[in-house]
Structures are given as C-alpha cells and as structure tokens.
Amino acid sequence: MKIIILGAGQVGSNLAFGLVSEANDITVVDVDQAKLDWLQDRYDLRTICGQAAHPSILRQAGAEDADMLVAVTQNDEINMLACKLAATLFRIPTKIARIRALDYMKQPEIFAPENMAVDFVISPEQEVTNYLRRLIDYPEALQVVDFADGRIRLVAMRAHFGGPLVGHELRDIRKHLPKLDARVAAIFRRDRMFVPEGRTVIEDGDEVFFIAATENIRAVMKEMRRADKTVRRVMIAGGGNIGSRLAAALEDDYQVKLIDRNKKNAEQLAAQLKHTMVFTGNATDEELLLQENVDDMDVFCALTNDDEDNIMSCLLAKRMGARKVVALINRSTYVDLLQGGEIDIALSPAQATISPLLTHIRRGDMVAVHSLRRGAVEAMEAVVHGDRNSSRLVGRRVEETDLPEGVSIGAILRGDEVIIAHHDTVIEAEDHVILFVPNKRLIPKVEKLFQVGMGFF
C-alpha cells in the first residue's frame, strides 16, 4: 500500500515505524528537516521537506497514485486542507485527519465529502481520555481495550500471589466460575510470550491477556489477583486538553481534584467543571500535594505537556501514599524504562493514537485494531465474509483454521451474541472475530485469512 504521512511528530513517526516493517511504501512530509533525517536514517522510507498542504509538495510526495493520506500534523486546519486537496486534485481513496479542537469535533458535517472530504477523523486527546477512563474503572488492569461496540473486552493484568488462580492450571477457572466463560489469549512471562493451554499454570508476576464479555470482566480479574479497593478519589495534574477532558468524564462518578499551574486556565476550568475541585499550583510541589491529601488518592494522573514534570510528580505522589500513579509520557523510550516500576502506568499518547489509525490501514474488513504492549502486539476485530469454498474460515472449527503460530481467536460476535472461542467453535459468515496477534510480522498472514476467494463473487 502506498501511504503518505503528513507530520513527523510522535504520532507520524510511530505510525511510519509500524507500517514500514509491513512492506508498505511510505512517504513522510514535514517542515522540519532534522526530524525527517532522523526517520530516514532509521527506516526504509521516503521523506519530503515542505508544507503538508501545498499541492506541489503533495504531488512530489506521490499523491497522484497514493492509496491513503494520513494527516497528523499539529495543525487541524492543515490536516483538513490536505485531505480536501487530496480528494479534489488527486482522488486519493482514503483520507485520515488528526483533529484536536473540540469545536471541530462537535460539527461532524465539516468532514463530509462535499466539505473537507475527511474519510476518518482521529482525536488523540479523546483516545487518551477514553484509555485513562478504562484504566480508572479497572484499577487492577495494565490495559483495557474494547471490541464489538463495548460488548467484549480484552484486559491485560499482572497476576499476583494470592489470586485464586495463581499457582493453578488455567482449566481450574471453570471450577471457580462455572457459569462464566473467558479465554486467556496469551501470557507474557519475563517478557517472553506463549500461548496457554488448559494445563498451563499461572505464576506470580505473569502478564495475562484475557478476553470475556464486558459484564464478566471483573469476575475474571478477581481470579488473577485480589481485587484492589474501589477507586473513589482521583487527582489530575495538568488542565490541558487531556486533563480537562478526563476531569469532565470522571466528575459524575468519582471525587476529582485537578491541579494546574496556570491561574487563568485554572479559573476557566473551575467555571466549566461542575463537581471537580480545581487548584492553582505545581504538582511537583510537595507541600501542595500534602495539603490536598495526595495520600488519600486512589489514582494520581500526571497529564501535563512536560515528561519530566509528569515523572517527578508521579514519583512524589507515590512516595507520599497515592495508591496508583499514571504518567503521560511523550518520549517512547521513557515509557519502556518507567512502565511497571515506581510508576504503575506510563502512557504514550502517540501509541494510544496508533490503534484507530491501524483500523483503517489494515487490509480486510477491520472493525477495530488495538496496539498492545507498546506496539509489539496487536488485537483486532475483523468480519468474516464468503462461504466454505471462498473463505479460509467460514464453516470451520477454530482448531481447523490455519492460524499463524501464536495467533489465537479469543471471541466471536454473532449478531448480538458473544461467543468465547474454543477449539470446537465453528466460524460462520458475517461473524466478527477477535484475534490476538503476538507479533506484527504475522499481520500479513492474518489479513490473508480474511480475504475472499473469487468463487464467492
């Protein structure tokens, strides 16, 4: 696939890295030559230095025969204009724009074909807010992602000594929860992945990925570790786009405090938010945290634009007694260093934004794609088409499918019915199949499974 990426920031760079490894023809456009040089030194791609919305630059980037344009610059207006030009001048089939401003998001007709011609809109701030909301709703989890419009969830969590299933075989879950069905898709033990079987014994410290109907998630989580206390109090450091959205999303269900260093912004937020207590100050100020009872906080989220401030305020909050701390980290190298240490969750906004982009880039009828374990793993929901003669999946039991090694089918949505997949589950046409893919190199093989042979037409 020939893809033009506009913007070589964190999102554009991460996307380029993910797609180059899958034999796509990638061209990245940016005004910063240094960023482009960095990308070209590391990856097999083309770069163009220039204004992303200039027709001559788009033509130079290969817009005349491109399959997709992904506009992820920092400027909403440039992203929209580039999509409009891609449609009007170059007839590029698929156009994706990153949009940050809520004003635009509230008027979806702006993106219609007759207006800005944006086929798909992604909002990094909203993606991160949704991600954080799920982590707060499930405080024991490392990652929570939705499939089938929220009816199925995939959860990653660390198994701890004392959990009913820790030290026991996986098949024992049926004894503990006879009326509940769930599937463990993969286990990472000391950073090595393996596909579990019924006799697999869960060990303390295992990172377990399991899939279940949303209403059964909490019951399964209790099998992996003793349940944490219910989250009631949340403190947010940073009142920018993400911090303010998260406060608004949480304030009806939790006791929320928000700290922002800008007095004017804090006053505006205090007027906008209904139940959130807003304070002016620096979240790295030990005296302020002590005064606002950080030791009583169930979750502390550092969401400023400064990585170092987020790291320091989280370490300070943890030391002072906050139960769980979450840091927003823009530098991906920091995320790998910090995750799972003193900081419970290190979240990269660029990585959180990659998932909706991948949904539109993957071949086949993809409904949702989620990037897991900092981009190393993917989980996807794809629709099966065809019949037994034209499809590699339709009419076959899971054990009969030619799945690449390590890939597992976790669940199926059939109409409104959620089916947890087992070896004898038969796949039918139009099923939504949720797969766990442990290695990005296997993606092309997985995509081929969903291709329909000519006999179907």
N, C-alpha and C positions, 0 to 999 in steps of 0.2 A: 504494500500500500504506500502511495506517495503522499506524505503528510508535511504540511508547512506549520511550524510552530512560531507564533509571534510572541516574543518575550523570552529572555534568557535568565529570568529570575529563578527563585527557588522552585516554583511550580513548573515553569517551562523546562528547566534543567532536569528535574526529576522525571518529567514525562519523557523527555528526549532519551534519558538513560534507560528507562523501561522499554521504550519502543525500538531503539537501535538494536538491542540484544535479540529482537524478534525478527530481524531481517527486513525491516521497513526502510523505505527511502525517506530520510528525514532531512529537512532544511530548517534551520533556526534563524530568525531575524531579530535583531536588536540594535539599538543605537550605541551600545557600549561594546567597543571592540575588544576590551580586556576580557569581558565575560565570554564573548564568542571564541576568543583564542583559547581560553581555559577549556571550553567544551570541545573544541576541535582537537586539542592535544590529547584528550582522553577518550573520545568516542569517534566512531566512523560515521560522520555526518557532514553536511554542508552548512556553511554559515554565510549570512549576508548582513552587512552593516548598513543600516539605514532606517528611515521612518516606516513603521509597520503598515501605516495606512496610505502610503503613496503608491499609486498604480504602477509606477516604473519599478519600484522595489518588489512589489508582489509579482510582477512579470519576471523579474530577474530571479526570484525565488522559485519559479516554475509553476505559477498559478494556472497557466493555460492548460496544463494536463494533470493538475493535482486532484487527488481523491478526497482530501479533507484539509480544512484550515482550522487551526486551534489558536484562538486569540487570547493570550493570557498575560498581556502587559499589565502594568499597574494602573493604566488609564482606561476607564469604562468606555469613554467616548471613542478612543482609538480602536478598541476592540469591536465596538458596534459598527463603526465606519468601515473597518477592514472586512467585516462579514458582508456588509452591503455591497462593497466593491467586488468582493469575491463572487457574489451572486450576479451582479449586474454586468460586470466586464468579463468574468472568467468562467461563469457557470460551474463553480466548484460544488459538487453534490452535497457535501456535509460541512456545515459551518458551526463551530462551537465558540462561545464567548464567555469569558470570565467577567462577571458583573458584581461589583462590591456595594454600590449605593442602593439603599432600601427604596428610595424614590423610584428608581427604575423597576425594581422587582415588584413593586406594588401595581405596576401598569404593564401586565404581560403582553398586551396588544402591541406594545412598542416593537416587540421582537418578531411579529408576524412577517410572512414572506413579502407582503406589499409594503412593509415599513423597513425595518432594519435587516430583515432576512436572516435572523439568527435561528438556526435549527434547534440548538440545545444551549441552555444557559446553566452555568455553574457559579455558585456563590461560595467562595472559600470560607467566609465568616459564618455562613449558615451551616455549612458542612461541619465545621469545627464545633459550633454550638450544639448541634444535634449529637455529635460524638461525645462531647462532655456531658450532656444531659443523660445519655445512656450509662456512662460510667458512674455518675452520681446515683442513678436509680439502682444500679447493681454494683455496690461498692467493693465486692469481692473480686470483680472481673478485671482482667487486663485489657480486654477489648470485647465489644459487643456490636454485632452488625445484623441488620435486618434483611430478610428476604420475604417474598410473597406479600408485599404491602404490609409488612409488620407481623404477619401471622406465624412466621418461622424465624428463629434467631440462632445465630452461631455465636458462641461465647468462648473466649479463651480465659483460663484462670489457672492459678498456681495451686496445686494440691498440697495441703498441709497436713502434717501429722495430727491425728485426732479426728479427721474426717472419716465417716463411716466406711467409705470405700477404699481409703488409703491402706495399703498392705493387703488388699484382697483382689481377687480376679474381677475383671470387668463384668463378667456374666452375673456376678452377685447383685448387680444393680436391679435385676428383675426380682430378686428376693426382697430387697428393701422397698422397691416401688413397683409392685405387681400390676398396678393399673395405669402405669405411665410408661411411655415409650420414648427413648432417646438414643442417639448414636454418637459414639466418640469417633470423630473423623481422623484425628491424629494426636500423637503425643510427642512433645519435644523433651528429651531428657539430656541434660548437659549439652544443649544446643544441637543435638542430633535427633532427626525426625524418624519415627517409624509408624507404620500403620498397625493399630492394635487389633488383637483378636479377642475372643471371649475369655481365653486363659491368661491374657495379659494382666500383670499385677501393677496397680497404680502405686508409685513410690512418692514419698515425701519430696516436694520440690519439682515434680513433673509439671510442665506446662501443657494443660489438657485443652484440646479444642473439641467441643461437643455441640451437637445440633438437636433442637427439640422445638415443639410447638411453643409459642411465646408464653402461654399460660402455665407451662411445665418447667420453665427455666429455673425458677427459684428452688424448686424441689430437687432438681438435679444438682444445682450448685451446692446444696447442703450435703450432698454425698461426697463432695471433693474436699470440703473443709468446714469447720464450724462457722456458722453464719456470723458475720460482723454485726455489730449493733446497727440498728436502723439509723440512716442518715437523717438528721433534723436540722443541723446548723452548717451553713456554708459561708465561707469568706472568700471574696474575689478581690484580687489585686489587679487594678487596671480597668479603667472605664472606657476603653476604646470600643471599636465595633463589636469585638467578640465578648468582652466583659459586660457591656451593656445588654447585649442580646441574651447572654446567659442569665444575667440577673432577672431580666423580664420573663424568661422561660421558667425560672425556678421559683419566683417570689410567691406564687399562689400555693405552692406545696411545701416550701422549706423556709426556714428563717435565714434570710440572706443579709450579709454585710458586704459593702463594696468600698474599697479604698482607691482614691485617685489623687495623683499629686497635683493636678491642675484644678485650681479653685473654681474657675469659671465653669469648667466641664462638670465638676462635682455638683455645682449648684443646678446646672441644667438636668443632670441625671436625677437629682433629688426631686425635682419637679415632675419629671417624666415617670419615674418608677413609683408604683403605688405602695408597696409594702417593704421595699428594700431600704435599709439604713445606709446612708452614704456619708463617707468621711473624706476629708482632705488630708493628704499626708503621703509619706513614702512607706511602702510595705516592707522595706528593709530597716525601718526604724523599730528597734526592739521595744522601746518604751511605748510606742503607739500600739504595737501588737499585744503587749501585755495589758494595756489599758482597755483594749477591745476584746479581751478574753480569748485570744487565739487558742489557748489551751483547751477551751470548750468546743472547738470546731471539729466537726466530723470530717469535713473536706475543706482544704485550702487550695484555691486555684490561682496561680500566678499567670496573668494573661496580658502583661504589658508588651510593648514592642522591643524591649531590651532583654536579650537572652540572659545576660549576666545578672540583671536585677531579678529576673524570674527564678534563676537558680538559687541566688543568695536568699531571697525571701522564702522560698520553699524550704531550704535547709534550716533557716532560722525558725520558721513556723513549726517544722517537725521537731526540732530540738526543744521548743517551748511547749510541745504537747499536742499539736494538731494530729489527728489520727491518720489522715491520708492526705498527701500533698500531690498536686498535679502542676507541672510546669509546661508552658507553651515555649517550644524551642525551635527557632528557625534554622539553625545550623544542624544538618542531619548528622554530622559527626558527633555533636554533643549528645544527640538523642541516644545513640548506641552506647556512649560512655555512661550516661546517667540512669537509663531505664533499669528499674529493679533494685537500685541501691538505696541511698537515703531518700531519694525522690521516687515515689511509688510509680507514677506515670509521667513519662516525658513524651510530649505530643508534638509532632511536626505538622504545622498547618499545611505545608506543601504535600505531605504524604496523605493527609486526610482528603485533600482535593483531588488526588490522583484517581480515586475509586470511581467517581461519576464520569470522569473522562474515559477511563478504560471501558466502561459500559458501552460507550458509543464507538469505541475503536475496535473492540474485539469482533471477529468475524462470527456470523451466525446470529440467530435471533436471541440476543442477550437482553435480559430484563434488568439485571444488576450484577456488578462486579465489585468486589471489595479486596483491597490490598491489605495484607496482614503481615505481621512480624516485620515491619518497616520495609515492606516491598518485596520480601523474599518469597512470600506465599500469596496465593490468590484463592478466593472462594467466589463462585459465580452461580447465577441462576439463568438457565437457558431453556428455551422452549423447544420441544422435540416435534418435528414435522415428518410427514411421509407415512409409509406403511412398512410392513415387514420386508418387502422387496427393495424398497428405495432407501430405507434408513438402517443404520448400523445399531439402532437402539430399540425401535418400536417392535413390540411383540416378544422381547427377550427378557429373561430374568437378569437381575443385576450380575449374578455370577457368570452369565454367558456373554456379557459385554466385553469388548476388547479394550478395557481401560488401560492407559499407560501405567507403568509401575508406580505405586504410591498414590495415585489418584483414586479418590473414593466418592461414591454417591451417598450423600447424607440424608436427603429427604426429597420428597416429591409433593408438589401441589397439584391435585387433580380436581379441577373445578374449585369448590370451596373446601375440599377435604385435604387435610395434612396427613401425609403418609411418611413415617420414618422408614427409610430404605433398609432392607435386609437382603441376604444373598438370594432369596427366592422371590423377591418383589418383581413383578412384571411391569415393564415400562410401556405406556400407551401413548398414542399420538396426541399431541397438544399438552402433554404433561409438562409442568415446569420442574426441571430437575436441578437440584442444588448440589454442586460438586465442590470438593476440596482439592486444590491443586498445589502440591508441596514444593514444586519447582517451576519457575517461569519458563524454563526451556521446554516444558511439556505442553505449553499453551497451544502451539500449532496442532499437535496431535489431538488435543481435546476439541479444538474447533472443528477438525475434520469429522469427529464423531457426530456432529450435529448437521453436517452437510447432507442434503437430499440428493439421491441419485436421479438421473434423467428419467428413469422409469416412472417416477412419481408424476411427472408432467405429461 
